[in-house]
Amino acid sequence: MDHNVHAAITDGLRQRGVDCLNAQDDGMSAASDESILIRARELGRVVFTQDADFLEITASWLATNTLFAGVIYARQMGITIGQAISDLQLFATLLEPEEMQNRLEYIPL
């Protein structure tokens, strides 16, 4: 989870048994978006974000074949906390991290 994601989304996923790491818990709360993507790649973790800047970075990385672990994006006002939890749980249940590599997905589904 990047540092702009509502804590209730992380908490809701954890309550459902989804392994989540947010930027704050990883000591990345002041890190740049690019640094968060690099750290996620190192850890093999998909990033969930509601920050449109990630869209520009991932588009650039896709164009230059720069590897990233995957990004799931939702507009801040375009999804409820409950929808985010449900959709993210679906991704976590149905896909292995390797299947998300170099992918950008949008929710709500």
DAQUIBEL-V796163 format. One record per residue. N is the residue number from 1. OMEGA is omega as a letter, one per 20 degrees, with the letter a starting at -180 (NA if undefined). D_FIRST is the distance of its C-alpha to the first C-alpha in Angstrom with 2 decimals. Layout:
# DAQUIBEL-V796163
n: (N:N)
omega: (OMEGA:OMEGA)
d_first: (D_FIRST:D_FIRST)
This chain:
# DAQUIBEL-V796163
n: (1:2:3:4:5:6:7:8:9:10:11:12:13:14:15:16:17:18:19:20:21:22:23:24:25:26:27:28:29:30:31:32:33:34:35:36:37:38:39:40:41:42:43:44:45:46:47:48:49:50:51:52:53:54:55:56:57:58:59:60:61:62:63:64:65:66:67:68:69:70:71:72:73:74:75:76:77:78:79:80:81:82:83:84:85:86:87:88:89:90:91:92:93:94:95:96:97:98:99:100:101:102:103:104:105:106:107:108:109)
omega: (r:a:r:a:r:a:a:r:r:a:a:r:r:r:r:r:r:r:a:r:r:a:a:a:a:a:a:a:r:a:r:r:r:r:r:r:r:r:r:r:r:a:a:a:r:r:r:a:r:a:a:r:r:r:r:a:a:r:r:a:r:a:a:a:r:a:r:a:a:r:r:a:r:r:a:a:a:a:r:r:r:r:r:r:a:a:r:r:r:r:a:a:a:a:r:r:a:a:r:a:r:r:r:a:a:r:j:a:NA)
d_first: (0.00:3.73:6.47:7.93:6.28:9.11:9.25:11.51:9.16:7.47:11.15:12.65:11.01:11.99:15.35:15.80:15.38:12.15:10.82:7.21:6.18:4.35:6.03:8.85:9.77:9.94:12.15:10.35:10.33:13.23:12.44:13.16:11.09:13.34:12.83:9.08:10.30:13.14:11.43:9.38:12.89:14.53:12.62:12.94:9.37:8.28:5.52:4.94:6.30:9.33:10.81:13.95:14.37:12.08:14.81:17.46:16.00:15.46:18.93:20.41:19.03:20.35:23.63:24.05:22.96:20.27:18.22:14.47:12.58:11.77:9.81:9.63:10.49:11.89:14.12:13.54:17.02:17.24:15.63:15.96:13.58:15.75:15.66:11.89:12.05:15.13:14.13:10.91:13.20:15.74:13.86:13.03:16.69:18.47:17.07:16.98:14.45:17.54:18.12:14.96:15.95:16.75:15.89:14.46:14.33:14.51:14.28:16.21:18.23)
